[in-house]
Amino acid sequence: MDDKDIKIQALLDTLPPITLEQMESIKLMNRLDTKYVATKRQLIELLQLVQDKYYVQTIGTTTICPYRTTYFDTDEHTMYMMHHNKRARRTKVRVRTYLTSGDLTFLEVKKKNNHGRTKKKRIQVPSLEQSQKTEGAEELVQRKTGMSFLSMHQVVQNLFDRITLVNKGKTERLTIDYNIRFHNFETNNDADSDQLVIIELKRDGNVYSPICSLLRDLHIHPTGFSKCCIGMVWTDPKLKQNNFKAKVKKLAKINQDEREWIQSDHRLHEINN
């Protein structure tokens, strides 16, 4: 755990907790999502600003929850290409495991429509390894995608740490993902997100959100980021990725600028001491 991770944990410890049971009314399975890309340094600034506005999801005493998500696709990378080709309507099939909840695992199908609204259907499965053989799994994927789950294979997996904030009005959730590590099952390549933080605002339509003005003040602006697609691009140079090149270049610049700032700050600290 680096210095920034320690500061993030300390700030979360000052936020009032909200339990999973208390969050039952804000599942937002049919929602409008807005994503933002920030850095760990900006996340620390944001957490300092939300002290009187948000709860932090707490499981036992845990406020930072590790997740593992495995994405499935066809041999032709059908779902990846939907996203790459800028299809407004697109689908992802994934198996997500909540590593702080007894390895609770779900098969999920996420569909985004041409209005930007995301719908998610899921069923519980015993494990990632048994997901394709679980009763109801094939029927769910076929019904939602028109494709056979059994014809798909694991393409990319990510592990990441997630913070979930809930506004005091309980009308939205804010998920914050960082320390993202990727593994590609086809190439056996690995990658990580370095200093990047992916913030996702999840709300039922364009209801007022107290976080939006805070993000603007920190110069954090909406930008798309698919952990599935970026993970595949970072770990498979042979994939068609023309439409992701600008995004990848921008992410690399954010990380490079942040590394240079860290080095400069360390030099300044050494001079002052």
Secondary structure, DSSP 8 states (H G I E B T S, - for coil): --HHHHHHHHHHTTS-EE-TGGGGGG--SEEEEEEEEEEHHHHHHHHHH-TTTEEEE-BTTB-SEEEEEEEEE-TT-HHHHHHHTT-SSEEEEEEEEETTTTTEEEEEEEEE-TTSEEEEEEEEES-TTTGGGSTTHHHHHHHHHSS-GGG-EEEEEEEEEEEEEEETTSSEEEEEEEEEEEEETTT--EEE-TTEEEEEEEESSS---HHHHHHHHTT--B----HHHHHHHHH-TTS--GGGHHHHHHHHHHHHHHHHHHHHHHHHHHHH-
